[in-house]
């Protein structure tokens, strides 16, 4: 049986790894923290003592890490995956990182006869738990076809979008659209509330029309409840938007609305709200208008 390594058991990685165990795969997992490692072990995975152990044991290695430097260290570092993996190993990085870094890692992997896919996800913790993430994949299409079945145990869709780095370009496009949707929702609902109209009734009136969206349905109920418990932390969205800005600047593609929402999030971070859900963008507008968008 193919042995799958899983490195990174955070808010997303832990349920993703557990879904693979549930699907019957032979999983060896590692995380720097003991609690999630024991959690996944209790579900049936083998707990590894190091990245090296995972790299030497697995045929396919999935990484789910916070940002580019973490992936570079885990994959390319002195005690990392690449220098310990067997030729023919497939590395699937499901982190959301810079597409520039994804391409660099893919190049280094190619020199060691190791295949690399960048396969970031969208859907946040709820869909990670459900196994219904949207997965966007860059790299060699033949390698994608080899792991597609595995990916579909963590997501409801896994779409090949092009060469290495393309998955993360697609994820950045996704994150721009999500951020701007939340900001637009926030701006509109603060206006409605300030004008004395019940925001919940506004939401119910517009959700079936052109303004309706998955983002609106996922985030508006949270705002109405004043519930900013993170499904996706604002600080992670800040990271994604920074990667989007860096990528955009590298190809001279202006993204002014993204830059504006980034500054809103930075303002909220300065207030200590970076660990709140990204739906908390509404609090930026609420403070300006001195009003709260809540259920009546």
ChimeraX attribute file (.defattr): number of C-alpha atoms within 10 A of each C-alpha:
attribute: neighborCount
match mode: 1-to-1
recipient: residues
	/A:1	6
	/A:2	10
	/A:3	15
	/A:4	25
	/A:5	28
	/A:6	31
	/A:7	28
	/A:8	27
	/A:9	26
	/A:10	18
	/A:11	19
	/A:12	23
	/A:13	24
	/A:14	23
	/A:15	23
	/A:16	27
	/A:17	30
	/A:18	25
	/A:19	21
	/A:20	22
	/A:21	21
	/A:22	14
	/A:23	12
	/A:24	11
	/A:25	19
	/A:26	18
	/A:27	27
	/A:28	26
	/A:29	31
	/A:30	28
	/A:31	22
	/A:32	14
	/A:33	11
	/A:34	12
	/A:35	11
	/A:36	21
	/A:37	23
	/A:38	17
	/A:39	16
	/A:40	23
	/A:41	19
	/A:42	12
	/A:43	13
	/A:44	18
	/A:45	25
	/A:46	19
	/A:47	22
	/A:48	20
	/A:49	15
	/A:50	15
	/A:51	23
	/A:52	19
	/A:53	20
	/A:54	29
	/A:55	27
	/A:56	16
	/A:57	19
	/A:58	23
	/A:59	19
	/A:60	23
	/A:61	25
	/A:62	25
	/A:63	25
	/A:64	26
	/A:65	22
	/A:66	15
	/A:67	16
	/A:68	18
	/A:69	13
	/A:70	17
	/A:71	26
	/A:72	16
	/A:73	13
	/A:74	19
	/A:75	25
	/A:76	17
	/A:77	13
	/A:78	12
	/A:79	16
	/A:80	20
	/A:81	27
	/A:82	24
	/A:83	16
	/A:84	18
	/A:85	25
	/A:86	17
	/A:87	14
	/A:88	13
	/A:89	21
	/A:90	24
	/A:91	28
	/A:92	26
	/A:93	27
	/A:94	25
	/A:95	25
	/A:96	29
	/A:97	29
	/A:98	23
	/A:99	25
	/A:100	18
	/A:101	17
	/A:102	28
	/A:103	21
	/A:104	13
	/A:105	22
	/A:106	21
	/A:107	15
	/A:108	16
	/A:109	22
	/A:110	13
	/A:111	9
	/A:112	15
	/A:113	15
	/A:114	18
	/A:115	22
	/A:116	27
	/A:117	29
	/A:118	32
	/A:119	33
	/A:120	26
	/A:121	28
	/A:122	19
	/A:123	18
	/A:124	17
	/A:125	20
	/A:126	15
	/A:127	20
	/A:128	24
	/A:129	21
	/A:130	16
	/A:131	22
	/A:132	20
	/A:133	25
	/A:134	22
	/A:135	25
	/A:136	24
	/A:137	31
	/A:138	30
	/A:139	24
	/A:140	15
	/A:141	15
	/A:142	9
	/A:143	16
	/A:144	24
	/A:145	12
	/A:146	11
	/A:147	15
	/A:148	17
	/A:149	12
	/A:150	17
	/A:151	26
	/A:152	17
	/A:153	23
	/A:154	26
	/A:155	23
	/A:156	14
	/A:157	17
	/A:158	23
	/A:159	15
	/A:160	19
	/A:161	18
	/A:162	16
	/A:163	16
	/A:164	26
	/A:165	26
	/A:166	24
	/A:167	30
	/A:168	32
	/A:169	28
	/A:170	21
	/A:171	27
	/A:172	26
	/A:173	14
	/A:174	14
	/A:175	20
	/A:176	22
	/A:177	14
	/A:178	20
	/A:179	24
	/A:180	17
	/A:181	19
	/A:182	21
	/A:183	24
	/A:184	17
	/A:185	22
	/A:186	25
	/A:187	17
	/A:188	17
	/A:189	27
	/A:190	26
	/A:191	18
	/A:192	18
	/A:193	19
	/A:194	17
	/A:195	10
	/A:196	9
	/A:197	13
	/A:198	16
	/A:199	25
	/A:200	19
	/A:201	12
	/A:202	14
	/A:203	21
	/A:204	12
	/A:205	12
	/A:206	13
	/A:207	14
	/A:208	10
	/A:209	9
	/A:210	7
	/A:211	13
	/A:212	15
	/A:213	15
	/A:214	10
	/A:215	16
	/A:216	21
	/A:217	13
	/A:218	11
	/A:219	22
	/A:220	23
	/A:221	16
	/A:222	17
	/A:223	24
	/A:224	17
	/A:225	11
	/A:226	17
	/A:227	16
	/A:228	21
	/A:229	14
	/A:230	17
	/A:231	18
	/A:232	21
	/A:233	20
	/A:234	25
	/A:235	19
	/A:236	17
	/A:237	22
	/A:238	22
	/A:239	18
	/A:240	24
	/A:241	22
	/A:242	18
	/A:243	22
	/A:244	25
	/A:245	21
	/A:246	15
	/A:247	17
	/A:248	15
	/A:249	12
	/A:250	10
	/A:251	8
	/A:252	10
	/A:253	10
	/A:254	11
	/A:255	13
	/A:256	10
	/A:257	12
	/A:258	19
	/A:259	16
	/A:260	13
	/A:261	20
	/A:262	22
	/A:263	12
	/A:264	19
	/A:265	26
	/A:266	17
	/A:267	15
	/A:268	21
	/A:269	16
	/A:270	10
	/A:271	9
	/A:272	10
	/A:273	20
	/A:274	21
	/A:275	17
	/A:276	20
	/A:277	22
	/A:278	26
	/A:279	31
	/A:280	28
	/A:281	26
	/A:282	25
	/A:283	23
	/A:284	16
	/A:285	21
	/A:286	20
	/A:287	11
	/A:288	9
	/A:289	14
	/A:290	10
	/A:291	14
	/A:292	19
	/A:293	24
	/A:294	19
	/A:295	13
	/A:296	8
